[in-house]
Amino acid sequence: MDVREILENIDRLLHQCRLDEAEAYMKSCLEQAHSEGRTDIEITVYNELAGFYRDCGNFDNSLLCCRRSEELLDIIKEGDTPRRCAALLNSANACRASGLLDEAYGYYEKIWDILQGLSDEDDLLSSYYNNLALLHQEAGRWEDARDCLENALHIAERSPEGEIRTAISRSNLAVCLIRLGCLDEAKNILAPAMDIFKGRSPSDFHYSAALAAMGDILFNEGKYPEAAEYYEAALSEIELHMGRNNFFDTVSGNLAAAYDKSGGRPVIKGAELCRRYFEAFGRPMLKRNFGDILQKLACGLAGEGSECLGFDDEISADHDFGPSFVIWVDDDTFERFGSELQAAYDLLPKTFMGMKRLITPHGDGRTGVMRISDFLAKFTGCGHVPVSYEEWLCTDDALLACAVNGEVYMDYSGEFEDIRRRLRVGQPQAVRLKKLAQQLALAGQSGQYNYNRAVMRGDSGAAFVALSDFMQSSARAAHILCGRYAPYSKWLFKSAALLPRLGNISDIIRDISEGKDVRRGIDMICRILGDEVRSQLIADSTEEYLAQLAEEVSAFADRVIIAEEIILMEWNWFDKVQNEGGRADCQDDWETFSIMRRSQYYCWNEELLRSLLLDFRAAAEDGRNPIREKYGYMMQSTAPARFEEIKSSLPDISEEKAALREAIIPIQVGWMEEFAEKYPRLAAGARVIHTYEDSPAQTSYETYLRGELSTYSDVTLKLYGGFIVSVSNAEKNLAGMIMERSVKMYGFGSLAEAEEKQ
């Protein structure tokens, strides 16, 4: 048996807070040492076990170990050596902890006599003063305790390796000063100790005393909520290193008093619990031990679990719940530092604010160190943010809800937050519409058709299934219409209640689930969903059967796919346009550009969109830039001299095409005049209407339209003319239709609202 190896193993187990294993290991070492006649090892282990029991509040066993250690020292006739001195210190502490104060003082007299004959034993002398101070505190002799601790601090500060001893002495001295009413002095003494202890991995079990002392200072200053935070952290450290001992009980009492003074213990949700846990232990540990890679780390809580959605309650705490957080890293950082990060995370306290994390096999892997690529693969199906239409279409909204929920507490680079932002807002409109069409079709089929037929047949089982399908599909459709990802069915209806505009659907679903006026509830939900679809200009028919409306939504999605390809091509060409005065600000404003173009193209029919897309593809193959050509044609009115210089580079326009173009323009100008009369404020913020109003500084609606139509092929222009005629025959105003889409994309509920707020 090797004593050094034994002590290293004990230290390792205690540092990892594996208290039960540490106790079992020490007992086995005692048995083996006794059987092998290794009295020296028995003495060492008994002293270690005595300290362990004392710290854990098992004072009787602590005393027994100390007595046995002294007996063995007498058997081997140990003189006044450092080993006997250390053993007597243990005995004195055990007596103090057991309330045997007079006996403890007797031990310190013996220890002092031994120390007088020893030299170069600063560690023992520092321990003597620190522990005698604790005895003086128990006896209420606070002035004597302060004198002892000042001596201990002086000894620790002169040691080249006395940082932890300095922190211990400062913490103990601060406790004395608090009791003596010297709060400012206590705070100044304690501050350096907090810096020494904070963030260590593994933490030092004396840190709990420093945290508790800071709590006492704040409590005495009347800062009760702040004091409670320190007491909570102290309790976590105590339980981690020593279990629930008498010190735990004392600090618990102080915490209760702090909460009582501050209006009661706050009821906090899981996300807030985890945020406070991270700030108390996670952030300090990472800053101290991983400062060089801090920029590469993102920390927070997101993913699966009711607390990530903010829906946790008292029932949620039965599994996979409690103080925790995630450390997200890229693949390279994971390979280089993942194991080290996880080991440090595992050494953090397991309890906080009275909660202990209970992890089941199903919940394993939700917290701790995680690759960003694994996070994305789990919730998107690929190791990156989806890019293509096909990748997005394969995503599951319930999983996306996991990816974007919760909160990120730390992300200095902002890269992980940007990933979540792209997941939150990056889903293509066409994918959103296809998913909406699917849910509308399911809701219509199950609620408006299957349920009624099941009831007519008297098939209650089929009716129940149909009703369940309807409630889920309608709630998911409501989420999509509100721009949200619907969570798992477990939380689907709770989430639906929080939706803007459509939250009332949740109340109707609740009534349906309780059997209250089911058919009327189904009709109400279908009407609400249909009205919202029409309000968002996704469909314009008055069809009440959702499955039929879903077909119209799906067809609109197909048009959007084409329109988006057109808009992206336009944006790339727009980026390459060379202006006379240099690059224009609008060439870097994708949001405005995309809204303007979508507002127009989303109004077109599929045949017209496909024709324009063919025009653009042909232009790309020929190396032409239709956007540059459009602006070139406009110069005939806005910059005639410049137009004469460039007109030879523009495609010729036949007389037939020009005639058709000029036949279309007055219709659209008329619509814009009509719109301007009805919505003068909105019109004032747009282009001037007529070509005669052109100037080098502004291009009119009419001139812009003329330039754009000039770039269309003959086929596309004819189709466009037919489209304009169809809009006119339907007594609609295309200018108003486009502007309505535009203001809604900017977040207004209607043209009237936008007009009022101009």
N, C-alpha and C positions, 0 to 999 in steps of 0.2 A: 504494500500500500504506500502511496506517495502523498504526503500531506499537502504539498503544493497543488497537485492535481485535484485532490479532494476539495480544497478551498476554491479553486477555479471553477469546479463544477457547481459548488454551492452558490457562488457569486453569479454564475451564468443563469441558473434556475431562478434565483431571486430577481435578477435584472429583467428576466423575461416574465416575471410575476407568476411563475408556475409554483404557487405556494404549496399545494398538496404534494407535488413531485419533490419539492425541496425537502419537506419534512420526511417523506418516505426515504429519500436518499440518505439523509443524515442518520436516520435510525438504522438503516442497513449498514452504513459505515461503522456505527458504534458496535453492532453485533460482530462484524468481521474483525474490527480492531480488538475487541475483547477476546474473541476466539484465537486470535493470533498473538495475544499478549502484547499488543502495541498500546501501552498505557499512554504514551505521548500523543498518539492520534486520538485516543479516547478523550483526553483532556481538551484538545483543540476542538473536537466536534461537539463535546458537551457545551463548551462556551458558545459556539456558533448556534447550537440548538436553543440555548438559554436566551440569547438575544432574539432569536426568531420567535419563540413563544412569548417573550415580553412584548415585542412589537405587535403581535397578533392578539394581545389581551389575555393570553392564557398564563396568568401569573403563577398559579400553583405549579404547573409543570416547569415554568422558568426557574422558580426557586429550587425545585428538585434537581434540575440539571446543574445549577450552581453549587448546590451542596455536594453533589457527586463529583464535580470537578475539583472542589477543595479537598475532598477525601483522597482522591487520586494523587493530588499534589503532595499531600502529607505522606501517602504511602511511598512515593518515590523520593521523599525528603527534599522536595524542591525548596530552594532558599528564596531570598528576596530578589527574585529575578523579574524581568519584564513580563514573563509569562504568568507568574503568580500575581503580579500587579494587575494585569489585564483580567485575570479570573476574578480577583476581588472587586474590580470595577463592575464586572457583570453581576456579582452578588449584591453589591450596593444598589445597583439599578433595579434588580429584581425585588429587593426589599422595599425600595421606594415605590415601585409600581404596585406592590401588594399592601401598601399603607404602613409598613414597618419602618417608620421614619427614624426612630432612635437607633435601631439596629443598623440602618443604612449609614447614619452619622458615625457609628462605631467603625464601620468598614472604611470610611474615608480617612479616619485617623490612622488606620493601619496602612492605607495606601500612601498617605503623605509621608509616613516614616520610611516606606520603601523607596519612594521617589527621591528622598534626600540622598540616598546612597547610589542613585543611578545617574549617569551622565548621558548627554545626547539622546534624550528620550522626549523630544518635543511633542511627538504624537500622543504619548501617554499623558504627558502633563496637560496638553490641550484637552484631551478626553476627560481628565480629572476635573478641570475647571468647568467644562461644559456640563458634565453630569452632576457635579456638586451643585451647580447653579439650579439644575432642575429640582434637586432635593430642597434647596432653599425656597424655591418657588412653591413646592408642595407644602412647606412649613410656613409659608406666608412671609418669609424673610426676603423681601424683594430688593432691599438695598444690598444685602450680602450677595444675592444672586447677580445683581448688576456688577458688583466688584469682580466676582468670579468670571463673568463673561467678558468683561473688559480685558482681564488677564488672558483668557483663552483667545480673544481676537488678536491681541498683541502677539501672542506666540504664533498663531496661524499666519498672520501677515508677514512675519519675518521668514517664513518657510518658502523656498522656491516652488514647491508643489502644494501649496496650501490653499488653492482656490476654493475647493469644496469645503474645507474646514473653516475657511473665512466666512463663507456663505452660511454655514451652520451656526457659527458663533454670532454672526450678525442677526440671523433670524431669532435666535434665543434671546439676544440682548434686546431686540425690538419688543419682544413680549414683555420683558421687564419694564422697559421704558413706558409701554402702554399702561401697565398697571400703576406706574408711578406718575401717570398723567403727563408725560413728556411726549406728546403726539408728534410734534414737528421733528424732534430729535429721533424718535422711533422711525418716522418715515424716511428720514435721511440715512439712517443706519441700514434700513431694510432694502432701499432701492438697489444698491449694488448686488445684494444677495439675490434679488429677483432676477437681475440680468444674468447672474451666474447660473441659476437653476433653469431659467426659462428655455424651453425648446430642446433640452438635452434628450438624447435617445441612446440608451434608455434613460428615463428620468430618474433623478435621485429621490429616494423616499423622503428625504428631509424637505423636499420642495413643498410638501403638504403643509409643513409648519410655517413656511414663509407665506404661502397663500392664505392660510388662516390668520396669520398676524396682519397681513394687509387688509383682510376683511375686518379684523378688529379695529384697525385704525379708521377705516372708512365708516364703520358703525359708530364709533365715538364722535366722528365728525358730522354725524347725522345724514350721511350719504348711504341710505339703506339699500336701494336697488343695486348700487355698485358693490356694496359689501356682500350682498347675496351672491353676486357673480363670483367673487373670490371664494366664498364659502363653498359654493357648488363645485368649483374646480378643486378645492382642497379635499372635499369628500371623495371625488373621483380618484385622486392620487392616493389617499389613505386606503381606500378599498383595493386599489390596484396592488399596493405593496404590502399591506398589513391586514387586509380584511376589515371587517366591521368591529373595531376594538373600542376601548374606552375613549380614545381621542376622536374616533368617528362619532361617538355619541355626543361628546362635548361640542364639536363643530356643528353637528346636526341641530343641537339646541340653539346655538348662535344663529344658524341659518333661519330657524323657525322664528326667532325674535326679529331678525332683519325683515323677513316677509311680513310679519305682523305689523311692524312699524311702517312698511311701505304699502299697506293695504291688502295684504294677502298674497299667497303664492299664485303667480300667474299661470293661467292655462295656456300652454303654447302648442302649436301644431308640430308635427314631425319635422317639417322643413326648417322651422325656426330652431328647434332643438339641435338639428344637425349643423345649422349655421353657427350657433353659439359654440357648439363642440369644436368646430373647425377653428374658430377664432381663439378659443381657449387653449387648444392643444395642437391642432393641425398646422396652422400657419406658423406659429413660433418654431415648431419642430422642423418644418421645411426651410424656413429662412436661416435657421442656425446650421443645419446639416447639409442642405442642398442648395446653398446660395448660388453656386456656379451654374446651376441648371434651372434656376427658378423661372427664367423666361420661357423655358420649354414645358412648364407644367401648367395645367389647368385643373382647378379643383372645384368641386361643388357636389350637388346631388341631383341626378336626373336619371330617367329610365323607368324601370318597373317599380311598382310599389305605390300604395295609396298616398303616402306622404309626398311623393314627387308631384302628384296632381293637386295636392292640398286638400284631399278628401278623407284623410285619416281621422279616425275617432277612437274611442276607448277600445273598441273591438279589434282595431288594427294592430294593437300592441302584442297580440298573442304569438306572432311569428314574423321573422324578417323585418324587424322594426327596432329602432333605437338609434343612439348616437353613432354616426358614421359619416363618411363622405367618399367621393371618388377622386382619384388622381388620374387624369387623362394625359397620356403621353404619346408622342409619335413612335413609329417602329424603331428608329435608331436609338432613341432615349430609353425605350423599353429594353432593348437588347443590352445596353450598356449599364443602365442603372435600375432596371425594373425590380430585380431581386432585392437590392439594397433599399429601395423605396418601400417595397412591401414589408420587408423586415422591420423598418422603422415604423410603418403604419401599424403593424401588429403589436408593437410595444406600447402604443398609446392606451390610455385608460379604456376599459370596456364598459364603464358605467358613467352616466352624466345626468345630473338633474333628476336623480331617482330612477332613471331608465337604463336598462341593460339590453343590449342588442341580442336578440334571439335569432339565430341563423339556422334555417333548415337547408337540406341539400338542394331544394328547389330554388332557394334564394341565394345560394352561394355564387360568388362572382359578380354580384350587383354593386359591391363597394370595393374599396381598396384600389390598387393600381390596375389600370385598364388601358389597353391600346386604343387609340382613337379609331384606328381601322377596324378593330373588333367591335367597338361600339357601333360604328356605321354598318358593318356587315350584319350585326344582329338586328338592327332596326330598319335598314333599307334594303338588305339583301345583297349589297355590294360593299366593298371596302372604301367607298368614297361617296360624296354627295352625288346622287343621280344626275346624269347629264342629258342623256337622250330621252326622247318621248317614250321609247320602249322601256327604259329603266324606270322612269317615274311611274309608268302605267302598272308596273309589277310591284310597286310598293303597297304596303298595307297601312291604311290611315291609323289604325290602332297602334301600330308599331311606330309610326311617325309621331304620334302623340307622345309616346314614351321618349323619343329622341329630343323633342323640343320642350318638354315640361321641366319642372324644377327650377333650379337656380345655379348659376356659376358664381362661386365666391371669389375666385382668384384666377385671372387669365391675363398676365401682364402683356403678352404679345397680341392678344385679341383674336388669335387664329381659331381657337375652338368656338368662341362666341360667334365668329363669322360663319363657321360651319353650321351652327344651329340656326343662324339667321337665314342662311341659304336653304336649309331644310324647311324653315317656317314659311318663307315667302317664295321659294324658287319653283314650286310645283307648277308646271305649265298650265295655262288656262284650259287648254284642250283636254288634259288629263283630268283636271278638276271637273270639267263638264261631262266627260265620259263616266267618271265615278258617280256623278250626280244622276246621270241618266239611268245608270244601273240601279241605284237606290230608289229612284222614283218608280221605275218599272216594277221592282220588287214590292214596293209599298202599294202600288195600284193593283198588282196581281193578287197579293195576299189579303189586303184590306177591302178593296172595292169589289173583288170578284170571288176569291176562294172562300173568304169568311162567310159571305152571304149564302153561297151555295152549300157550304157545310152545315150552316144553321138550317137551311131549308130541308136538308136530308136528315136532320137530327143527329148529325155526327159531331158530338161535343169535342172529341179528341182532335179531329181535323180542324174544328173551329178554333180550338185553343192554340194549335200550332200556327194557324194562319194569323191569328191575332198577335201572337208573339212576334212572328216575322214582320208584321205590319208595324208594330211599335218600334222595333229595332231599326227597320229600314227608314221609317219616317224621321226618327231621331238622327240617324246618320245623314240623311239628306239635309236636315236642318243645319247640322254642323257644317256641311260643305257650303251651303248657301251663306253661312256667316263667316266663311273663310277660316274655319277651325278644323283640326283633325279630331275625329270622333274617337274616344278611348274605347277600351274593351267594354263589352256589354255590362260587366260588373259595375262600371261607373258611367255608363252611357247616359242614363237618364238624369243622374245628378249633374253631369256636365251640361246636358241640354237645358237645364233650368237656368244656367248662367249665360246662355247665348243672348247676344244683343238682338233685339227685334222679335226673335222667335222663341224666347224663353217660355212663353205661355203654352207652347206645345207640351212641355213637361207636365204641366198641370192637367192637360187633357189626357195625356197618356196615363197619368196616375188614376184618373177617373175610369178610364177604359180598363185598366188592370184590376180595378175593384168592381168591375161589372156595372158601372154607372152609365146608362144611356150610351151603349157601345156604338150603335150605328150612327148616332148623331155625332159622337166624338170622332169617328173615322171621317165623316163628311167634313167636319170642322178642320181637321188636320190637313186633309187633302186640299181644301179650299185655301188654307193659309200657305201651304207649300206652293200651290199654283200661283197665287197672287205674288208671292215673293219671286218666283221664277220670272214672271212677267215684269215685275218691278225692276229686276236686274237686267231686263232686256235680253234675256237668254232665249225666250220664246215670246210670241205675241198672240197666239191663238187663245181662245176662251175655253178650250177643252178642259173639262173637269176630271176626266179619267186620266189618272197619273201615268198609266202605262202608255197612253197615246201621247201625252205631253212629253214623256221621256224620249220618244222617237224624234220629236222636234228638237229637244235638247241635244241629242246625239248628232243630229244633222248639223246643228249649229257648231258643235265641237269639230266636225269635219271641216267646216268652213274656216274655223279658227286655225286649224293646223295649216291650211294653205296660206291664210293671211299672215301668220307668224313667219313663215318662210319668206314671204314677200317683204315683210317689214325688216327682217334681218338683212336681206340683200340691199334694201334701200339704205339702211343705216350704214352698212359698209361703204356704199357708194357716196353717201352724204359725207362720210368722214374724209373722203378723198377729194371733195370739191375744193378748189382753190379760189378764195375770194380776193377781190381787188384790195381790200383793206386788211388782209391777213385772216387768220382763222377766227371764225365767229364763235361766241360763247355757246350758241345753240348746238354746235357740232360736238360738244362734250356733255350735252344734257339728254341722256338716253330716256329718262323718265318722261320728260315733256314730249320728246319726239315719239316715243312708243304710244303714249296716250293719244296724241293727235292722229297718228296713222291707224291705230286700232279703232278709234272712234269712227273713222271713215270705212275701213275695210270690213269691220264686223257688220256693217249694214248691207253689204253686197250679197248677191246670191252666189252659189257655188260655181256655176258655169262661168260667170264673169271673173271670179277670182282665179279659176284655173287658166283662163285665157291670158290674164295679166301675168301669171306666174310663167307661162310659156314665153311671153314676150321678154320677161326679165332673164330667163335662162338663155334665150337666144342672144340677148344683148351681152350677157356674160361670156358666151362662147366667142362673140365677135370682138370682145375687148372694149365694148362701149359702156358709157356711164349715163344711164337715163336721167339721173338726178342732175348731173351737170348739164345735160341737154335741156331739161325742164327750165333751169335757171337761165340758160342761154336764150330760150324762146321768150322768156319774160322780159329780157332786156330790150326787145323791140319797142316796148312802151316805157320802161323805167330808165334805160340808158341807150337811146337810139344810136348814138355815134359808136359806142362799143359794140352794139349788135351788128353794125355794118362790117366791123372787123372780123367777127367770129361766125357770121351766118353761113359761110361756106363750109364750116366744119360741122354744121348741124344737118341731120337728115332732111331731105326735101319733103314738103307736105303737098300732097296732090290737091287739086281744086275740089274734088269730091269729098276728101277727108276734111278739108277746111270748112266746106259748106256744112257738113254734118256737125262738126265741132261748134260752129257759130249758131247752129240751130239748137244745140243743147244748152249753151251758155246762158241765154236769156231766161230759160226756165229756172236754172239754179240761182241766178242773180235775183230773180223774182222771189224765190224762196228765202234768200238771205234778207231781202228787203222786208219781207213779211215777218221774219224772225226778229229783225232789228226793231221793228215797230212794237212787237209784243214784249221783247226783252231788251230794252235800250241799254241797260247797264252792262249786260253780258256782251252785247254787240259792240259796245264802246271799247271793250277790252280785246276785241278781235281785230282783224284787218279792216281797213276801209273797204267799201263794197265795190266801187266802180273804177273802171280803167282811167277815166278822166281825173281821178283823184291820185293817180300814181305820181311818185316823185323818186329821186335817187335814194331817199331815205325810207320809203315805204312802198310796198307792193300790194295792190288791191286784191280782194277776193276774186274779182273777175279776171284779172291778169294772171294770178296764180293758177286759177282753174284752166285758163286758156293754155298756159305753158304745160300743165300736167296732161291735159287731153292731147296735146300735140305729140307727146311721147308714146301714146298708145298705138298699137298696130291697127290696121284697118278692121281686122276681125274684132279686136277688143273694143274699139270705139263703137262699132255697130252694136255689139252686145251691151255696152254701156248706155247707148242711146235707148235701146229697148228697155233697159232697167229703169232709166229716168222716166220713160213713158209709163211703165207699170206703177211706179211710185206716184206719179201724177194722177193716173186713173184711179188709184186707191185713195185719192184726196189726202195724201200725206205730204209732209214737207221734209225733204232729205236734209236740208240745213238744220232744221230743228232736231231731226233724228240723230244726226252726228253730234250736235251740241249736247243733247241729252245724255248720250253715252259718255261724252267727255266729262261733264260735270259729275256724273256718277262715279267715274273712275277717280275723280279727285275727292270723292267722299261725300258729296252732297246727295241728299235724298231725292231731289227733283230740280228741274229748271227754275221753278218758282223760288225754292230755297236758295239756290245759287244766286239768282237775281237779287234777292233781298239782302244777301250778305256781301254784295259787291261794294 
